[in-house]
Amino acid sequence: MSVSSLQNRVNCLRRKMALPYAHLVFQRMCCDFCIEWARAKADKRPTPSPQSFGLRVAGAGFQLPTFTAVFHYLEKCASSGQDPLPERLLRALFPNFEYRPDVE
């Protein structure tokens, strides 16, 4: 196998796994943000702003067109006094993503 064909296979796998990788990165990011939100609320400190979550997304090197849905969800949580759920944040970020592990 030549180096160029091996590089082509690697690039193909990178493209194929880009969305699942992003989903895993954001799953952790959403959990951390929701924990930070709950701790701030419990300590009677101001909760993190939706803009701070947007900065985390941009800092991770992602640009998502669905961030307005996340912003509205976090604004709704802040106005109603509820804690955001990581699953809802992920669903807002990736509305069409279905994780199906390859089980053999």
C-alpha positions in Angstrom: 0.0 0.0 0.0 1.4 3.4 -1.0 1.6 6.4 1.3 -0.9 8.4 -0.7 -3.5 5.6 -0.7 -3.0 5.3 3.1 -3.4 9.0 3.5 -6.6 8.9 1.4 -8.0 6.2 3.7 -7.2 8.2 6.8 -8.9 11.3 5.3 -11.9 9.3 4.5 -12.2 8.0 8.0 -11.7 11.5 9.4 -14.6 12.8 7.3 -16.8 9.8 8.3 -16.1 10.3 12.0 -16.2 14.1 12.1 -19.8 14.3 13.3 -19.6 11.6 16.0 -16.4 13.2 17.3 -18.0 16.6 17.5 -21.0 15.0 19.3 -18.6 13.5 21.9 -16.8 16.8 22.4 -20.0 18.6 22.9 -21.5 16.0 25.2 -18.7 16.6 27.7 -18.9 20.4 27.1 -22.7 20.4 27.8 -22.3 18.3 30.9 -19.6 20.6 32.3 -21.7 23.7 31.5 -24.8 22.3 33.2 -22.8 21.4 36.3 -21.3 24.9 36.4 -24.8 26.3 36.1 -26.2 24.2 38.9 -23.2 25.0 41.2 -23.6 28.7 40.6 -27.3 28.5 41.3 -26.7 26.5 44.5 -24.1 29.0 45.7 -26.5 31.9 44.8 -24.1 33.3 42.3 -25.1 34.5 38.8 -25.5 31.6 36.4 -23.2 31.4 33.3 -24.5 33.4 30.4 -25.5 31.8 27.1 -22.8 33.8 25.5 -20.2 32.1 27.6 -21.3 28.8 26.2 -21.0 30.2 22.7 -17.4 31.3 23.5 -16.7 27.7 24.7 -18.0 26.4 21.4 -16.0 28.8 19.4 -12.9 28.1 21.6 -13.2 24.4 20.8 -12.9 25.3 17.1 -16.5 24.7 16.1 -18.9 26.9 14.3 -22.5 25.6 14.4 -25.5 27.1 12.7 -27.8 25.7 15.4 -26.5 27.9 18.2 -29.5 30.2 18.2 -31.6 27.3 19.4 -29.2 26.7 22.3 -29.2 30.4 23.1 -33.0 30.5 23.3 -33.1 27.3 25.4 -30.6 28.8 27.9 -32.4 32.1 28.0 -35.7 30.2 28.7 -33.9 28.3 31.5 -32.6 31.5 33.0 -35.9 33.3 32.9 -37.8 30.3 34.4 -35.2 29.4 37.0 -34.7 25.9 35.7 -31.4 24.1 35.3 -30.5 23.3 31.7 -30.2 19.6 30.8 -27.2 18.4 28.9 -29.4 16.2 26.7 -31.5 19.1 25.6 -28.4 21.2 24.9 -27.0 18.4 22.7 -30.4 18.0 20.9 -30.5 21.7 20.2 -26.9 21.6 18.8 -27.4 18.5 16.8 -31.1 18.2 16.0 -30.6 15.4 13.4 -27.9 13.4 15.0 -28.7 9.8 15.8 -26.0 7.8 17.6 -26.1 4.2 16.6 -23.1 2.2 17.8 -21.9 -0.5 15.5 -22.8 -3.6 17.6 -22.0 -6.9 16.1 
